[in-house]
Amino acid sequence: MLIDTYGRVATDLRVSLTDRCNLRCTYCMPEEGLQWLAKPDLLTDDEIVRLIDIAVTSLGIEEVRFTGGEPLLRPGLVGIVERVAALRPRPQTSLTTNGIGLKRTAAALKAAGLDRVNVSLDTLRPDVFKTLTRRDRHRDVLDGLQAAREAGLTPVKVNSVLMPGLNADEAPDLLAWAVEHDYELRFIEQMPLDAQHGWKRDGMVTAGDIL
């Protein structure tokens, strides 16, 4: 078992499959991107599965969440999911993604054993999406969400970050849209993840504000 100094037992494991991403969200990284890790510095598919095997069979891990960067950019993703889903006891598996590649991969991921997805989407307005992500891929995310739902990767959860002056007024619209499409909407407070160190606490929309 994994127990911290407060006696809390960890049963979830987050596994970052890559540091690369195909968006450049303003609250995450600079427009020019970052210096990516060299391939030899990344865990191989076999190493990832072996570590998850140890966590599941020896450390009490019950749920594995694949993250990135953008995990759909990992070439061996479907194979990793399939091997992890075959472990005994079988862990629940999920994927946190920006959704851009889901239209192409959702069915294969479901067949491999993935249980569900979390998709990041902060706005329903294509122009705001382009401002936030510096990419014109809003339609791809919507199509990816639909593909995930149709493939049975449910419940499909949508993570949204609200920011003053950009999308802070969209909370009711996002909620109505999520209810209409049978997605589970979750508002996430903005965290200081930005490599350019532009985050300020007084510039964030808090959980209290959203409520």
Disulfide bonds with the S-S distance in Angstrom:
none
